[in-house]
């Protein structure tokens, strides 16, 4: 028997598979409804397109982790964590970085470090740090989120100007503007340098700080051919994730000026993010930085191939031209999205419903070009 649990980052389903042959899957819906989906006897392997967070460490990464030199990171004694923080700061062109358990913590440390309770931050209406982080800006930092409606996550300097309010005791003080690159709910959309420059100019004119949620900045950099430090140069703080497309098992980092990162370390302890011999997992992130960044281009090629394949499947609508990195969104016209998700799960293809008629698929190092061809065929068969 197989069971599902609800992942915290996107509010859908997660599955732990014991076997791919003749198994049953018990699905727990968010509303508490339980139903069983049978896996077919012939399924050779699971093709997991739910997220790039499902990646598992490679054998070489595991070996590197096993041999990592460690110490007590809370006491500042873990050499592998120090090496990761130093390399991350260097890649992003910042003075310092701090290693944390998750991208959510990295973003929330940035917010807390830039603001005081009662302040206001500007975020895009579908930004991860607003949409998927459990109300943390309010709970942990006591700040208000003023949402800007963007196009696939992108907004303009004029949008920032329009959202600003006069200095007045009636209004909260606006302190921070947050961008997300690539944008998760925007389907892996990349911010161009020109778009960032425009928003940054408006923010600076009004004395506002800037934070970049760069959980998938590695993807943006590879796809656009722009070094991460060039993207990061417009921001006072940048968060990056090692456990998505890069394939490390755990961890993110927040980078910025040393005084800001020193302040963030205090809040990391306060939020419960201080880790001890965390060099074991930091070693996986270091390996990923050295070996898995360039190969993200393969994921982008596979995502474009998936979108192109789905574009000719009757009953689906997708826009291959909008696929810029490793995410594909498509719409189902013949049945509810979740019904198709369940059918595909029974055939060994895992995707996520992100709306009544919308599905998201994400490529990663766990998915090959052959897997993409197989997935397209299975999806077409399930709709037929």
C-alpha positions, 0 to 999 in steps of 0.5 A: 500500500502506498500513501500520499502526503501534502507537500508544504511548498505548493499545496498538492500531493506527494507520493512515496513509492514502494514499488511500481508493479501492481501497487495501489495508491491511497490518495488523501485529498485536501478536503479529507476525501480518500480514494484508491488508484491502482498502478498498472502491472506494466509500469516500468518506472515512475516519471516524476514531473511534479517538481524539481524538488523530487531530485535525489543525490547522485552516487557521486554526491552521496560519496562526497557527503559521506566524506565531508569534514564537519564541525558545529556550524552554530559555533562557526566550526563547520569548514564545509558550511563555511566553504559553501557560504563563501563560494555562494557569496562569490558566485552572487557577488556579495560580501557574505552568505548564510546556509539555511535549511530551506528556501522559505527560511532564506526568504523570510530571513531576508524580510525580517532582516530588512524590516521591522514589525509594522513595515510594508513590503511589495511583492508580486501577487503570485510570488512564492514568498507570499503565496506558498510560505504559510503567511510567514511575512505576517507571522515571523516579521509582522509586515504587511504584503502589498501585492502587485499584479504582474504578467506571469510574475513580472511587474514594472517600475511604473507598478511600483510607483503606483503602489507607493503611498504618501509618507503619513502616520496612517500608512505603514512604511514601505521598506522592501521590494521583492522579485522572484527569478525564475517565477514559479507560478509564472511557469518558470518565467525569467526576468530580463536585466532590463525589467529588473533595472526598471524596477530597481530604479523606481525602488532606489528613487524612493529609498527602498531595499530590494530582495531577490527570491532566486530559488531558481536563479541558476535556471535563469542564468543558464537559460539567459546566458547571464552570470548569477552575479549580474542578476544579483547586482541589483539586489541588497539580498538574494536567496538561492536554493540547492535542493531543486534543479541542482539536486542537492538533498537539503538547503538554501542560502541567503547572500548580501552585505555582511552586516545584513547577513550577520543580522540574518544569522541572529534571526536564523537562530531565532527561527530554529534554523541553526544546524550543527554538523550541517557540513554533511548536507552542505557538501551535497550543495557544493557538489551540485554547484560544481557539477550540476549547474551547466546541466540545467540546460538539459532540463530546459531542452526536455521541458521544451520537448514536453511542451511541443509534444503536448501541443499536438495532443487533442484535448490539451492546450499549451504554449511551447513558446512560453517555456523558458526554463524547466516548467510546463503548464498546460490546460485540459479541455476534456476533463477536470485536471485532477482526474487526468492527474489521477489517470496519469498517476495510475500509468506511472507519470506524476504531475500536479494540478495547479487549477481546475483545468491546469496542470504543471510539469517540471523537468529535472535531473531525474527525468531523461529525454526518453522519459519525456517521449514516454510521458507524452505518449501516456498523456495522449493515451490517458486523454484518449 
